[in-house]
Amino acid sequence: MPQNEHIEEFQRRNGKRFDHVEKTRKRKARAVHSDATHAKRIHGIRAILHNQKRYKEKAAMKKTIKAHQVC
């Protein structure tokens, strides 16, 4: 067994924690605040790259919404 697969092996044998789904949902919900704080503080080329990433996400979201709309 490779050395980097010990976590997956443990989860396969014993399962995940009982509150794993709820914790990941909350972590994802709270990540929005830290992303906004990060976006406020960055400057220069990092800000440009970050804005490009956000724009791609927004465009993909618009495409999926448009695809799911019933005409």
BADRENBA-906157 format. One line per field, with one value per atom (N, C-alpha, C): residue in three letters; atom name; z, y, x. Coordinates in Angstrom, 2 decimals. Layout:
N
kelo: c(Ala|...);
lumlum: c(CA|...);
c3: c(Z|...);
c2: c(Y|...);
c1: c(X|...);
***
This chain:
71
kelo: c(Met|Met|Met|Pro|Pro|Pro|Gln|Gln|Gln|Asn|Asn|Asn|Glu|Glu|Glu|His|His|His|Ile|Ile|Ile|Glu|Glu|Glu|Glu|Glu|Glu|Phe|Phe|Phe|Gln|Gln|Gln|Arg|Arg|Arg|Arg|Arg|Arg|Asn|Asn|Asn|Gly|Gly|Gly|Lys|Lys|Lys|Arg|Arg|Arg|Phe|Phe|Phe|Asp|Asp|Asp|His|His|His|Val|Val|Val|Glu|Glu|Glu|Lys|Lys|Lys|Thr|Thr|Thr|Arg|Arg|Arg|Lys|Lys|Lys|Arg|Arg|Arg|Lys|Lys|Lys|Ala|Ala|Ala|Arg|Arg|Arg|Ala|Ala|Ala|Val|Val|Val|His|His|His|Ser|Ser|Ser|Asp|Asp|Asp|Ala|Ala|Ala|Thr|Thr|Thr|His|His|His|Ala|Ala|Ala|Lys|Lys|Lys|Arg|Arg|Arg|Ile|Ile|Ile|His|His|His|Gly|Gly|Gly|Ile|Ile|Ile|Arg|Arg|Arg|Ala|Ala|Ala|Ile|Ile|Ile|Leu|Leu|Leu|His|His|His|Asn|Asn|Asn|Gln|Gln|Gln|Lys|Lys|Lys|Arg|Arg|Arg|Tyr|Tyr|Tyr|Lys|Lys|Lys|Glu|Glu|Glu|Lys|Lys|Lys|Ala|Ala|Ala|Ala|Ala|Ala|Met|Met|Met|Lys|Lys|Lys|Lys|Lys|Lys|Thr|Thr|Thr|Ile|Ile|Ile|Lys|Lys|Lys|Ala|Ala|Ala|His|His|His|Gln|Gln|Gln|Val|Val|Val|Cys|Cys|Cys);
lumlum: c(N|CA|C|N|CA|C|N|CA|C|N|CA|C|N|CA|C|N|CA|C|N|CA|C|N|CA|C|N|CA|C|N|CA|C|N|CA|C|N|CA|C|N|CA|C|N|CA|C|N|CA|C|N|CA|C|N|CA|C|N|CA|C|N|CA|C|N|CA|C|N|CA|C|N|CA|C|N|CA|C|N|CA|C|N|CA|C|N|CA|C|N|CA|C|N|CA|C|N|CA|C|N|CA|C|N|CA|C|N|CA|C|N|CA|C|N|CA|C|N|CA|C|N|CA|C|N|CA|C|N|CA|C|N|CA|C|N|CA|C|N|CA|C|N|CA|C|N|CA|C|N|CA|C|N|CA|C|N|CA|C|N|CA|C|N|CA|C|N|CA|C|N|CA|C|N|CA|C|N|CA|C|N|CA|C|N|CA|C|N|CA|C|N|CA|C|N|CA|C|N|CA|C|N|CA|C|N|CA|C|N|CA|C|N|CA|C|N|CA|C|N|CA|C|N|CA|C|N|CA|C|N|CA|C|N|CA|C|N|CA|C|N|CA|C|N|CA|C);
c3: c(0.00|0.00|0.00|-0.91|-0.90|0.40|0.73|2.02|2.06|0.91|0.92|0.93|1.02|0.97|2.32|3.41|4.70|5.13|4.72|5.10|4.38|3.09|2.34|2.86|3.22|3.75|5.07|5.94|7.23|7.02|6.10|5.83|5.21|4.41|3.81|4.88|5.84|6.89|7.93|8.38|9.54|9.21|8.01|7.66|8.08|7.75|8.10|9.40|9.94|11.16|10.91|11.94|11.77|11.34|11.67|11.31|10.14|9.35|8.28|7.23|6.85|5.80|6.27|7.51|8.03|8.17|8.62|8.78|7.44|6.42|5.10|4.50|4.75|4.25|4.89|6.20|6.90|6.48|6.29|5.87|4.51|3.61|2.28|2.35|3.24|3.39|3.98|4.90|5.53|4.63|3.65|2.78|1.99|1.76|0.99|1.67|3.00|3.73|3.60|3.74|3.65|2.22|1.21|-0.17|-0.42|0.14|-0.04|0.64|1.82|2.51|1.72|1.17|0.36|-0.89|-1.52|-2.73|-2.44|-1.26|-0.91|-0.72|-0.27|0.13|-0.96|-2.04|-3.04|-4.04|-4.60|-5.56|-6.73|-7.81|-8.93|-9.71|-10.09|-10.97|-10.28|-8.96|-8.24|-8.32|-8.24|-8.34|-9.74|-10.75|-12.12|-12.30|-11.83|-11.93|-11.13|-9.97|-9.13|-9.81|-10.41|-11.10|-12.32|-13.03|-14.17|-13.70|-12.58|-12.05|-11.65|-10.98|-10.56|-11.78|-12.83|-14.04|-14.72|-14.77|-15.37|-14.60|-13.27|-12.45|-12.72|-12.82|-13.04|-14.42|-15.43|-16.78|-16.83|-16.16|-16.13|-15.41|-14.34|-13.62|-14.48|-15.23|-16.12|-17.20|-17.72|-18.75|-18.20|-16.99|-16.42|-16.11|-15.63|-15.35|-16.65|-17.68|-18.96|-19.55|-19.35|-19.87|-19.15|-17.87|-17.09|-17.15|-17.72|-17.82|-18.84|-18.52|-19.42|-20.20|-21.52|-22.35|-22.67);
c2: c(-1.18|0.00|1.24|2.18|3.42|4.20|5.01|5.71|6.79|7.27|8.39|7.95|6.67|6.19|5.71|6.10|5.59|6.15|7.37|7.96|7.23|7.00|6.29|4.87|4.24|2.87|2.83|3.80|3.87|4.10|5.01|5.28|4.07|3.32|2.12|1.08|0.94|-0.05|0.36|1.61|2.03|3.00|3.54|4.51|5.92|6.88|8.28|8.62|9.77|10.22|10.44|10.35|10.45|11.84|12.87|14.23|14.77|13.89|14.31|15.15|14.73|15.43|16.82|16.94|18.24|19.19|18.66|19.49|20.02|19.16|19.61|20.62|20.45|21.41|22.78|22.79|24.05|24.71|23.89|24.44|25.11|24.47|25.03|26.34|26.39|27.59|28.74|28.44|29.49|29.96|29.17|29.51|30.78|31.13|32.32|33.57|33.62|34.79|34.94|33.85|33.93|34.26|33.78|34.12|35.61|36.19|37.62|38.44|38.04|38.75|38.65|37.47|37.28|38.16|38.25|39.06|40.54|40.99|42.40|42.73|41.78|42.07|41.87|41.16|40.87|42.02|42.16|43.23|42.65|43.39|43.06|41.84|41.04|39.89|38.84|38.71|37.76|38.15|39.45|39.93|39.66|39.84|39.59|38.11|37.23|35.79|35.38|35.97|35.65|36.09|37.27|37.76|36.91|36.43|35.54|34.24|33.70|32.47|32.69|33.79|34.09|34.26|34.91|35.13|33.81|32.89|31.58|30.82|30.88|30.21|30.81|32.13|32.81|32.45|32.42|32.07|30.63|29.72|28.32|28.19|28.96|28.92|29.44|30.51|31.05|30.03|29.32|28.31|27.18|26.72|25.62|26.07|27.29|27.80|27.90|28.41|28.55|27.18|26.18|24.85|24.18|24.49|23.85|24.58|25.78|26.52|25.86|25.85|25.29|26.44|26.31|27.39|27.17);
c1: c(0.84|0.00|0.89|0.64|1.42|1.20|2.17|2.12|1.05|0.59|-0.35|-1.81|-2.09|-3.47|-3.99|-3.35|-3.77|-5.12|-5.45|-6.74|-7.88|-7.73|-8.77|-8.94|-7.82|-7.88|-8.65|-8.38|-9.09|-10.58|-10.93|-12.34|-13.03|-12.33|-12.91|-13.20|-12.28|-12.45|-13.49|-13.43|-14.22|-15.36|-15.39|-16.41|-16.01|-16.86|-16.58|-17.28|-16.96|-17.61|-19.09|-19.88|-21.32|-21.76|-20.98|-21.35|-20.52|-19.91|-19.02|-19.75|-20.95|-21.69|-22.07|-22.51|-22.92|-21.73|-20.59|-19.40|-18.90|-18.90|-18.44|-19.40|-20.72|-21.71|-21.48|-21.26|-21.05|-19.73|-18.69|-17.40|-17.51|-18.27|-18.47|-19.27|-20.26|-21.07|-20.26|-19.37|-18.56|-17.42|-17.04|-15.91|-16.17|-17.42|-17.75|-17.21|-17.29|-16.82|-15.30|-14.58|-13.12|-12.69|-13.43|-13.11|-13.29|-14.35|-14.59|-13.50|-13.08|-12.00|-10.71|-10.44|-9.24|-9.28|-10.46|-10.59|-10.37|-10.74|-10.53|-9.06|-8.28|-6.90|-5.87|-6.20|-5.18|-5.05|-3.87|-3.58|-2.79|-2.75|-1.87|-2.29|-1.29|-1.52|-2.38|-2.23|-3.07|-4.54|-4.82|-6.20|-6.76|-5.95|-6.39|-6.73|-5.86|-6.10|-7.33|-7.49|-8.65|-9.95|-9.94|-11.13|-11.47|-10.44|-10.69|-11.34|-10.87|-11.44|-12.89|-13.19|-14.56|-15.47|-14.96|-15.76|-16.09|-15.11|-15.36|-16.44|-16.38|-17.39|-18.77|-18.84|-20.11|-20.67|-19.82|-20.27|-20.77|-20.07|-20.51|-21.85|-22.04|-23.30|-24.45|-24.20|-25.23|-25.60|-24.60|-24.87|-25.73|-25.41|-26.19|-27.62|-27.79|-29.14|-29.94|-29.30|-29.99|-30.34|-29.47|-29.73|-30.90|-31.07|-32.13|-33.47|-33.48|-34.74|-35.66|-36.93|-37.93|-38.53|-38.48|-39.01|-40.46);
***
